[in-house]
Amino acid sequence: MRSASAARLADQTIHEGGHEGPLLDEVKGYKIIDCKPCGFRHVLPLPKPDALETAYSEAYYRDEKPTYIARAKEDAEWSKLAWNDRLTLFEELLSSETKPLHVLDIGCGPGWFLSAARERGWQTRGVEPSKQAAAHAQSLGLNVADVMFDAGVASCLQPAHVVHLNNMLEHVADPIELLNNAISLTRPGGIVCVGVPNDYNGFQEAVRRNGEDPWWIVPPHHLNYLSFKSLEELLERLGLRIVDTMTSFPMELFLLMGDNYVGNDAIGRVVHSKRKRFDLALEKVGMGETRRKFYRALSNAGLGREAVVIARKPK
């Protein structure tokens, strides 16, 4: 995958279908612009919603991520650290609310986050367009609907104390519409937690300047490319108040240290094991708070592999 040269992209502004902004990259026939009306980077052209529904209901886990569920099971102990970090924060922020607390997970995947919440006594509900992922979540005894989340689905759901969207916004044609629907299902004073890949971050830029193409640009699966700054500004624009941020290990560090996992699954598995070992080693010796402080410092600097933003809805 080769992006267009910097010389050819320089000073080009794209105007298309109400979207406008400088051209950043061209990959697989898609233009990536820093869209001023939207407030974040995204591809053009954007696919039609019905095309996305078809892709994600059947093909995504079958064709693009056939090993995802199996590998996620291998990562269960490690992944649960992040889920419990989030749930602990939500419980602190909602300490005055009557229990049990209710969480809605939009794009819940195979149900790992909801399982962690249920273990802590939460009432859980999920929405997941992939039939394969939803079936796995349902096999865990979770209440998960295998539908694409939209305004019609939102109108059938009850508001929750927490609405959780992890690795969801990058896949949809209209993140603003999706977020407005999610906010409508958040109780007054409740929490919206959004996690996205932290793309175009400083470490990625450093790797790129060292000669690597922008491997993180993967249309048509990832349509939107958000950062801490653009995600926080978007949530604030929609009426929420930012209360915290989180992230995870910056995988780009391995690239900067010479472990080039881009397009190499074997190396990718090795470095993934290393980041898991880092987190679990700290937890094993009772230094989970040190791990959390490390990641919070990274998120404050706009770094880390993912941008997780926690925001509160006004009462």
NORVEN-V302423 format. One line per field, one symbol per residue. psi: psi as a letter, one per 40 degrees, with the letter a starting at -180 (. if undefined). burial: b if it has 16 or more other C-alpha atoms within 10 Angstrom, else e. A space follows every 10 residues. Layout:
psi->???
burial->???
//
This chain:
psi->hhiiiddddh ehhhhhfeih iihdihhfei hhighdddei hiihihiidd dddddddddd ddddfdeddd ddddeddddd dddddddddd dddfdeihii ihhhhhfeae edddddddde eihiiihhdh ddddddddee eighhgihha ddddeeiiii dhhhhhfdde eidgdddddd ddddehihea hhhhhihgif idddddddee ehigeehgie dhdigiiddd dddddddeei hhdiiiaihg deddddeegg ehegdddddd dddddddddd ddddeffddd dddddddddd eeiidihhhh ihhi.
burial->eebeeeeeee eeebeeeebb bbbbbbbeeb bbbbbeebbb bbbbbbeeee ebbebbbebb bbeeeeeebe eeeeeeebbb bbbeebbeeb beebeeeeee bbbbbbbbbb bbbbbbbbee ebbbbbbbbb bbbbbbbbee ebbbbbbbbe eeebeeeebb bbbbbbbbbb bbbbbbebbe bbbbbbbebb bbbbbbbbbb bebbebbeee eebbeebbbb ebbbbbbbee bbbbbeeeeb bbebbbbbbb bbbbbeeeee beeeeeebee bbeebeeebb eebeeeebee bbeebbebbe ebbbbbbbbb bbbee
//
